[in-house]
Every structure is written in C-alpha cells, then in structure tokens.
C-alpha cells in the first residue's frame, strides 16, 4: 500500500516557474529504475527546444 503520492509533473512545473523557464519551450523526460539506485527518479529538462 502506498502511503503518499508525489505529483512529479507538478513538482517539475513549479521548479520551471521558479526559474522562469517556460514549460512550452522545454522537453521533460523522466527516468526511473536506474541500475544501482533504489527508488530513484530523475527528470531531464531540455530548455530551448524549437517546435518543428
């Protein structure tokens, strides 16, 4: 049973807003289950991506 829920999308949006980085000009990738780490989640944010 999970005792709490973390809304990672909200967390990333808050951090982008705090740093004046527009979400619409960014790509966000989440990685989990990285070998050697237990319960690890990483977000890679690429800013300045042009829409093609």
TORNU-729066 format. One record per residue: z, x, y of N, C-alpha, C, O, CB in turn; chain. Coordinates in nm, 4 decimals. Glycine has a CB too. Layout:
BEGIN
{atom {Z X Y} {Z X Y} {Z X Y} {Z X Y} {Z X Y} A}
...
***
This chain:
BEGIN
{atom {0.0000 0.0827 -0.1179} {0.0000 0.0000 0.0000} {0.0000 0.0882 0.1257} {0.0783 0.1826 0.1356} {0.1212 -0.0947 -0.0010} A}
{atom {-0.0859 0.0576 0.2188} {-0.0937 0.1332 0.3435} {0.0061 0.0740 0.4425} {0.0054 -0.0463 0.4687} {-0.2387 0.1313 0.4022} A}
{atom {0.0914 0.1599 0.4967} {0.1940 0.1102 0.5875} {0.1515 0.1122 0.7338} {0.2202 0.0556 0.8188} {0.3186 0.1908 0.5711} A}
{atom {0.0411 0.1754 0.7635} {-0.0085 0.1738 0.9006} {-0.1603 0.1943 0.9001} {-0.2179 0.2432 0.8029} {0.0618 0.2833 0.9862} A}
{atom {-0.2218 0.1563 1.0093} {-0.3668 0.1650 1.0222} {-0.3982 0.2366 1.1527} {-0.3434 0.2033 1.2577} {-0.4334 0.0233 1.0179} A}
{atom {-0.4863 0.3344 1.1451} {-0.5282 0.4070 1.2649} {-0.6731 0.3682 1.2945} {-0.7606 0.3833 1.2092} {-0.5132 0.5632 1.2463} A}
{atom {-0.6974 0.3194 1.4128} {-0.8324 0.2835 1.4557} {-0.8964 0.4088 1.5168} {-0.8840 0.4339 1.6367} {-0.8304 0.1633 1.5590} A}
{atom {-0.9639 0.4857 1.4338} {-1.0195 0.6132 1.4786} {-1.1264 0.5957 1.5848} {-1.1408 0.6803 1.6730} {-1.0768 0.6887 1.3615} A}
{atom {-1.2010 0.4874 1.5772} {-1.3030 0.4630 1.6796} {-1.2373 0.4491 1.8172} {-1.2849 0.5060 1.9154} {-1.3852 0.3359 1.6458} A}
{atom {-1.1282 0.3732 1.8233} {-1.0562 0.3552 1.9486} {-0.9996 0.4872 1.9996} {-1.0039 0.5149 2.1194} {-0.9443 0.2536 1.9309} A}
{atom {-0.9470 0.5679 1.9093} {-0.8910 0.6976 1.9477} {-0.9995 0.7864 2.0089} {-0.9767 0.8495 2.1122} {-0.8270 0.7676 1.8254} A}
{atom {-1.1168 0.7917 1.9462} {-1.2266 0.8734 1.9979} {-1.2740 0.8192 2.1324} {-1.2981 0.8970 2.2247} {-1.3437 0.8772 1.8973} A}
{atom {-1.2877 0.6878 2.1449} {-1.3311 0.6290 2.2722} {-1.2327 0.6609 2.3841} {-1.2740 0.6911 2.4961} {-1.3468 0.4770 2.2583} A}
{atom {-1.1032 0.6545 2.3551} {-1.0022 0.6874 2.4562} {-1.0127 0.8327 2.5000} {-1.0027 0.8622 2.6190} {-0.8619 0.6595 2.4024} A}
{atom {-1.0327 0.9235 2.4056} {-1.0449 1.0657 2.4399} {-1.1713 1.0929 2.5204} {-1.1689 1.1728 2.6140} {-1.0450 1.1513 2.3130} A}
{atom {-1.2809 1.0278 2.4854} {-1.4044 1.0447 2.5621} {-1.3849 0.9939 2.7052} {-1.4250 1.0595 2.8013} {-1.5218 0.9702 2.4936} A}
{atom {-1.3235 0.8771 2.7179} {-1.2977 0.8205 2.8516} {-1.2069 0.9117 2.9332} {-1.2294 0.9319 3.0525} {-1.2343 0.6804 2.8398} A}
{atom {-1.1045 0.9666 2.8689} {-1.0110 1.0557 2.9378} {-1.0807 1.1788 2.9943} {-1.0404 1.2326 3.0974} {-0.9002 1.0986 2.8430} A}
{atom {-1.1853 1.2224 2.9257} {-1.2576 1.3428 2.9649} {-1.3901 1.3127 3.0347} {-1.4743 1.4012 3.0499} {-1.2828 1.4284 2.8439} A}
{atom {-1.4083 1.1869 3.0771} {-1.5291 1.1437 3.1490} {-1.6577 1.1739 3.0736} {-1.7568 1.2169 3.1327} {-1.5345 1.2099 3.2842} A}
{atom {-1.6554 1.1512 2.9436} {-1.7737 1.1713 2.8599} {-1.8233 1.0336 2.8172} {-1.7520 0.9619 2.7470} {-1.7419 1.2622 2.7347} A}
{atom {-1.9441 0.9953 2.8582} {-1.9952 0.8623 2.8234} {-2.0248 0.8512 2.6734} {-2.0945 0.9348 2.6159} {-2.1222 0.8313 2.9043} A}
{atom {-1.9709 0.7474 2.6127} {-1.9922 0.7254 2.4700} {-2.1403 0.7075 2.4380} {-2.1878 0.7541 2.3345} {-1.9135 0.6034 2.4229} A}
{atom {-2.2124 0.6405 2.5259} {-2.3538 0.6126 2.5003} {-2.4409 0.7386 2.5033} {-2.5543 0.7357 2.4554} {-2.4053 0.5130 2.6021} A}
{atom {-2.3906 0.8478 2.5582} {-2.4652 0.9730 2.5610} {-2.4117 1.0714 2.4574} {-2.4395 1.1912 2.4645} {-2.4594 1.0351 2.7004} A}
{atom {-2.3355 1.0208 2.3621} {-2.2739 1.1076 2.2620} {-2.3048 1.0563 2.1220} {-2.3312 0.9379 2.1010} {-2.1214 1.1165 2.2836} A}
{atom {-2.3005 1.1486 2.0279} {-2.3063 1.1120 1.8869} {-2.1733 1.1527 1.8270} {-2.1241 1.2626 1.8525} {-2.4277 1.1805 1.8122} A}
{atom {-2.1149 1.0644 1.7472} {-1.9852 1.0909 1.6866} {-2.0014 1.0835 1.5354} {-2.0540 0.9855 1.4826} {-1.8767 0.9901 1.7370} A}
{atom {-1.9562 1.1874 1.4664} {-1.9602 1.1941 1.3208} {-1.8187 1.2151 1.2695} {-1.7450 1.2983 1.3224} {-2.0548 1.3079 1.2720} A}
{atom {-1.7807 1.1411 1.1678} {-1.6501 1.1572 1.1056} {-1.6679 1.2230 0.9696} {-1.7575 1.1872 0.8932} {-1.5776 1.0208 1.0921} A}
{atom {-1.5824 1.3188 0.9406} {-1.5821 1.3878 0.8124} {-1.4447 1.3701 0.7492} {-1.3424 1.3822 0.8167} {-1.6176 1.5391 0.8291} A}
{atom {-1.4427 1.3417 0.6205} {-1.3155 1.3325 0.5509} {-1.3290 1.4006 0.4154} {-1.4387 1.4357 0.3721} {-1.2708 1.1845 0.5349} A}
{atom {-1.2158 1.4182 0.3502} {-1.2107 1.4827 0.2197} {-1.2750 1.6208 0.2232} {-1.3579 1.6539 0.1384} {-1.2794 1.3959 0.1154} A}
{atom {-1.2366 1.6999 0.3209} {-1.2851 1.8367 0.3308} {-1.2101 1.9193 0.2271} {-1.0871 1.9148 0.2237} {-1.2657 1.8946 0.4756} A}
{atom {-1.2805 1.9954 0.1415} {-1.2134 2.0743 0.0382} {-1.1047 2.1643 0.0972} {-1.1253 2.2314 0.1983} {-1.3154 2.1589 -0.0378} A}
{atom {-0.9894 2.1638 0.0318} {-0.8783 2.2474 0.0757} {-0.7846 2.1772 0.1717} {-0.6786 2.2312 0.2032} {-0.9306 2.3709 0.1398} A}
{atom {-0.8192 2.0602 0.2187} {-0.7344 1.9837 0.3104} {-0.7034 1.8486 0.2470} {-0.7909 1.7858 0.1874} {-0.8035 1.9655 0.4497} A}
{atom {-0.5816 1.8051 0.2598} {-0.5400 1.6768 0.2054} {-0.5246 1.5763 0.3190} {-0.4579 1.6038 0.4188} {-0.4079 1.6908 0.1258} A}
{atom {-0.5867 1.4595 0.3029} {-0.5808 1.3544 0.4060} {-0.6206 1.4078 0.5433} {-0.5493 1.3876 0.6416} {-0.4397 1.2946 0.4128} A}
{atom {-0.7313 1.4737 0.5492} {-0.7792 1.5358 0.6725} {-0.9010 1.4591 0.7214} {-0.9910 1.4287 0.6431} {-0.8134 1.6864 0.6506} A}
{atom {-0.9042 1.4281 0.8486} {-1.0208 1.3633 0.9080} {-1.0598 1.4417 1.0320} {-0.9751 1.4745 1.1151} {-0.9920 1.2133 0.9427} A}
{atom {-1.1873 1.4714 1.0440} {-1.2358 1.5457 1.1592} {-1.3473 1.4647 1.2251} {-1.4303 1.4044 1.1570} {-1.2860 1.6879 1.1178} A}
{atom {-1.3480 1.4643 1.3577} {-1.4543 1.3988 1.4324} {-1.5340 1.5061 1.5055} {-1.4772 1.5879 1.5779} {-1.3970 1.2930 1.5323} A}
{atom {-1.6638 1.5056 1.4865} {-1.7539 1.5952 1.5576} {-1.8239 1.5126 1.6640} {-1.8888 1.4127 1.6327} {-1.8571 1.6640 1.4605} A}
{atom {-1.8112 1.5532 1.7885} {-1.8707 1.4800 1.9001} {-1.9749 1.5689 1.9659} {-1.9445 1.6786 2.0129} {-1.7622 1.4353 2.0032} A}
{atom {-2.0983 1.5198 1.9684} {-2.2073 1.5927 2.0314} {-2.2425 1.5175 2.1589} {-2.2858 1.4023 2.1549} {-2.3320 1.6066 1.9356} A}
{atom {-2.2232 1.5844 2.2716} {-2.2440 1.5208 2.4023} {-2.3781 1.5629 2.4605} {-2.4228 1.6760 2.4409} {-2.1296 1.5570 2.4998} A}
{atom {-2.4414 1.4715 2.5319} {-2.5667 1.5020 2.5986} {-2.6874 1.4765 2.5116} {-2.7939 1.5336 2.5353} {-2.5671 1.6437 2.6435} A}
{atom {-2.6734 1.3929 2.4124} {-2.7829 1.3615 2.3223} {-2.8790 1.2673 2.3934} {-2.8382 1.1640 2.4467} {-2.7307 1.2989 2.1901} A}
{atom {-3.0060 1.3035 2.3938} {-3.1062 1.2180 2.4566} {-3.1568 1.1170 2.3549} {-3.1857 1.1521 2.2406} {-3.2234 1.3018 2.5136} A}
{atom {-3.1672 0.9921 2.3969} {-3.2220 0.8884 2.3096} {-3.3723 0.9068 2.2989} {-3.4427 0.9160 2.3994} {-3.1877 0.7465 2.3625} A}
{atom {-3.4196 0.9119 2.1764} {-3.5628 0.9340 2.1529} {-3.6243 0.8122 2.0922} {-3.7443 0.8108 2.0649} {-3.5865 1.0546 2.0630} A}
***
